[in-house]
Amino acid sequence: MERRRFIRQGLHACAALAAIPALASLEGCASAKGLTATVADGAVRIPAAELADKRFVTVNAKGHPDPLLVVKEADGSYRAVVLNCPHKGGPVSEKGGELVCGWHDSRFTLDGKVTEGPSKKDLRTYPVEQEGDQLRIALG
């Protein structure tokens, strides 16, 4: 192999390896789709209509470090689940009706209960109350 070709292939391989962490960090952006809201008075408010025909919706709250998944329970109540794995802080996203950590594959139910490790802890949750046509996620 000629020297120039060898160096070029080596540079391409290095560039590909360098791109892996950058691409992995974008995985957290996959869970970032959804509603945008703002934290005010220790709570986030979203329109209840967003869950009228859905089981869950992702909320990115300005003033809160992690995305939230607001889940409509079978009994009509709501729960907010933090999409950040308690094991090593990896991004968690919904896949096939469960929540999965993109870093180490910990798995959780939609209400945040751990079903498969390495995480030993459930996802953090917040209570959600309906106030008229708004859902109030109490963060405090």
C-alpha positions in Angstrom: 0.0 0.0 0.0 1.4 3.4 -0.9 2.1 5.8 1.9 -0.4 8.5 0.8 -3.3 5.9 0.7 -2.3 4.5 4.0 -2.3 7.9 5.7 -5.6 8.8 4.1 -7.3 5.6 5.3 -5.8 6.1 8.7 -7.3 9.7 8.8 -10.7 8.4 7.7 -10.6 5.7 10.4 -9.7 8.3 13.1 -12.4 10.7 11.9 -15.0 7.9 12.1 -13.9 6.9 15.6 -14.0 10.6 16.7 -17.6 10.9 15.4 -18.9 8.0 17.5 -19.1 10.0 20.8 -20.6 13.0 19.0 -23.3 10.8 17.4 -24.0 9.1 20.7 -24.5 12.5 22.4 -27.2 13.2 19.8 -29.2 10.3 21.0 -30.4 12.5 23.9 -31.9 14.7 21.2 -34.1 11.9 20.1 -36.0 12.2 23.4 -36.0 16.0 23.1 -38.9 16.0 20.5 -42.2 17.0 22.0 -43.7 20.0 23.7 -41.7 22.9 25.0 -42.8 24.5 28.3 -41.3 26.8 31.0 -40.9 26.2 34.7 -42.8 28.8 36.7 -43.5 28.8 40.4 -41.9 25.3 40.8 -44.2 23.7 38.2 -44.6 23.1 34.5 -48.0 23.5 32.8 -49.0 22.0 29.5 -52.4 21.8 27.7 -54.3 18.6 28.8 -55.5 18.4 25.1 -52.0 17.2 24.2 -52.8 13.9 25.8 -56.4 13.6 24.5 -55.6 10.9 22.0 -52.1 9.9 23.2 -50.8 7.8 26.1 -47.8 10.0 26.6 -46.0 13.1 25.5 -42.4 14.4 25.9 -42.0 17.8 27.5 -38.8 19.9 27.4 -39.2 22.4 30.3 -36.9 25.4 30.2 -35.5 25.7 33.7 -35.5 21.9 34.2 -32.3 19.9 33.2 -34.0 16.8 31.7 -36.9 16.1 29.4 -40.0 14.7 31.0 -42.4 12.1 29.8 -46.0 12.9 30.9 -48.0 9.6 30.9 -51.7 9.2 31.0 -52.5 6.3 33.2 -55.4 3.8 32.6 -57.5 5.4 35.4 -57.2 8.8 33.8 -54.6 10.2 36.2 -51.2 11.5 35.0 -47.6 11.0 36.0 -44.4 12.8 34.8 -41.2 10.7 34.5 -37.7 12.2 34.2 -36.0 10.9 31.1 -32.6 10.5 32.7 -31.2 7.2 33.9 -30.3 7.0 37.6 -27.5 4.5 36.8 -25.1 6.9 35.0 -27.2 9.8 33.8 -27.8 8.5 30.3 -30.7 9.6 28.1 -33.9 7.6 28.3 -36.4 7.3 25.5 -39.6 5.4 24.8 -39.2 2.4 22.6 -42.0 -0.1 22.0 -44.0 0.8 25.1 -41.1 0.9 27.5 -38.4 3.4 28.5 -34.8 2.4 27.6 -31.5 4.0 28.5 -29.5 4.7 25.4 -26.2 4.2 27.2 -26.4 0.9 29.1 -29.8 -0.5 28.1 -31.5 -0.2 31.5 -35.3 -0.7 31.0 -38.2 0.9 32.8 -42.0 0.8 32.6 -43.8 3.9 31.3 -44.4 4.9 35.0 -40.7 4.8 35.7 -40.3 1.4 37.5 -37.0 -0.4 36.7 -37.5 -3.8 35.0 -34.0 -4.5 33.8 -30.6 -3.2 35.0 -27.9 -2.2 35.3 -29.9 0.6 37.0 -31.2 -0.5 40.4 -33.3 2.6 40.9 -36.6 3.7 39.4 -36.7 6.8 37.3 -37.6 10.0 39.2 -41.3 10.9 38.9 -43.3 14.0 39.6 -47.1 14.3 40.4 -49.3 15.8 37.8 -52.6 17.4 38.5 -55.3 18.6 36.1 -56.3 22.2 36.6 -59.0 23.0 34.1 -57.6 22.6 30.6 -54.0 22.5 31.9 -51.8 19.7 33.4 -49.6 21.0 36.2 -46.4 19.1 36.8 -45.2 19.9 40.4 -41.4 19.8 40.4 -40.9 20.9 44.0 
